[in-house]
Amino acid sequence: MQGKTNHKVFCYCTGCAVAFPHPKNAQVGAEFEIKPIEDFSPDSIILPTKDAIIQAGFNNWIFDTTNEKEWYSEQDINNEYLHKNT
């Protein structure tokens, strides 16, 4: 994911609804602090471009690509996870 206004690229698990700073944190046995998505992007998210993912240093973690039609859309995630308490 990427913060819409702060442009910070981070990882987000739609199954767990938790965010973390780097893909290496998602590895079995990795220790990391689980945070809500709001800690990385308090207003809303956008789906990052491949270039944004590479610039964030996550290029070694790209194994496949998808689009909103095949997965969650920006609107789905923003509505369900960021604005659920508003």
MARRO-201955 format. One line per field, with one value per residue: x, z, y of N, C-alpha, C in turn. Coordinates in steps of 0.05 Angstrom, whole numbers. Layout:
N
n.east c(X_...)
n.up c(Z_...)
n.north c(Y_...)
ca.east c(X_...)
ca.up c(Z_...)
ca.north c(Y_...)
c.east c(X_...)
c.up c(Z_...)
c.north c(Y_...)
***
This chain:
86
n.east c(17_5_11_-37_-29_20_53_81_106_84_72_13_-33_-90_-120_-109_-114_-73_-15_53_123_158_167_199_185_141_155_158_171_194_204_163_129_60_17_-38_-67_-74_-31_8_-14_-55_-99_-117_-108_-70_-61_4_48_89_138_139_141_191_224_217_248_231_236_260_221_178_137_95_43_-18_-85_-137_-185_-177_-166_-169_-197_-174_-214_-245_-210_-200_-252_-267_-226_-200_-239_-275_-289_-311)
n.up c(0_-5_25_14_19_46_17_33_25_45_76_76_103_78_97_151_169_185_186_165_163_124_73_90_142_141_139_160_227_234_273_291_300_303_270_263_201_199_225_187_145_157_131_79_31_-29_-84_-95_-150_-192_-198_-152_-112_-123_-114_-60_-42_-43_-85_-90_-70_-102_-131_-163_-201_-197_-206_-189_-205_-198_-144_-80_-82_-81_-60_-32_9_34_51_84_122_137_146_180_231_228)
n.north c(-23_47_110_160_216_221_189_145_80_17_-47_-88_-132_-158_-200_-204_-152_-118_-76_-67_-48_-68_-119_-162_-169_-201_-253_-321_-331_-282_-224_-172_-110_-107_-64_-18_1_56_77_81_108_156_181_160_107_90_46_27_43_1_26_59_20_-3_41_46_6_-46_-79_-130_-162_-168_-212_-223_-191_-154_-128_-80_-104_-158_-163_-132_-66_2_33_-6_-21_28_42_-2_-9_39_78_57_72_121)
ca.east c(0_19_-5_-46_-17_48_66_97_99_85_58_-12_-46_-119_-132_-105_-119_-50_6_81_139_174_159_215_171_120_167_153_192_203_193_156_106_36_5_-61_-60_-75_-4_24_-28_-78_-122_-127_-86_-72_-45_29_57_113_161_139_150_220_237_216_267_217_237_267_198_157_136_73_28_-47_-99_-161_-206_-170_-160_-183_-193_-167_-239_-252_-192_-205_-278_-269_-206_-193_-262_-295_-297_-320)
ca.up c(0_-5_36_-7_22_54_-4_45_16_67_71_89_99_78_113_180_173_199_169_174_147_102_67_105_167_137_137_183_247_236_296_283_314_286_273_246_176_204_234_163_128_172_117_60_16_-57_-92_-106_-176_-190_-193_-124_-97_-127_-100_-31_-36_-41_-111_-88_-58_-122_-143_-182_-201_-200_-208_-172_-213_-188_-116_-66_-94_-62_-46_-14_33_48_64_105_143_146_154_194_256_223)
ca.north c(0_73_132_178_242_220_173_123_53_-2_-73_-91_-158_-155_-221_-198_-124_-106_-64_-70_-30_-80_-147_-181_-173_-220_-280_-339_-329_-254_-209_-144_-98_-105_-38_-13_15_84_86_86_127_163_191_140_94_85_23_38_34_-15_44_67_-4_-6_64_41_-15_-71_-93_-159_-176_-169_-239_-224_-166_-157_-103_-78_-122_-185_-163_-110_-40_23_41_-27_-20_53_40_-22_-9_66_95_41_85_149)
c.east c(18_0_-12_-33_12_65_84_88_103_70_32_-24_-76_-133_-131_-112_-98_-30_33_99_153_166_175_202_149_130_161_177_203_189_187_132_83_23_-20_-53_-59_-47_14_12_-54_-103_-133_-103_-91_-56_-19_34_82_137_162_149_181_234_237_236_255_219_244_243_175_158_114_60_-1_-59_-124_-183_-202_-167_-177_-177_-184_-192_-247_-236_-197_-232_-279_-250_-199_-216_-283_-305_-307_-350)
c.up c(0_7_14_-5_30_35_7_35_40_59_87_82_101_94_142_188_190_178_181_154_123_97_83_132_165_136_163_202_251_260_286_299_295_292_256_222_180_213_210_145_141_156_97_46_-14_-62_-105_-134_-172_-185_-164_-106_-99_-112_-70_-22_-33_-67_-110_-77_-78_-135_-164_-182_-205_-204_-191_-180_-203_-158_-103_-81_-73_-46_-25_12_48_63_87_128_154_157_169_220_252_219)
c.north c(25_94_152_205_241_203_151_96_34_-27_-74_-118_-154_-177_-216_-170_-111_-96_-68_-56_-42_-109_-167_-187_-194_-249_-296_-336_-300_-241_-181_-135_-96_-78_-35_3_45_95_92_107_135_172_170_128_95_59_34_27_16_2_53_44_-7_17_60_19_-42_-88_-122_-175_-177_-197_-241_-197_-172_-130_-103_-97_-151_-186_-141_-84_-20_31_20_-24_6_52_21_-18_19_82_80_54_113_150)
***
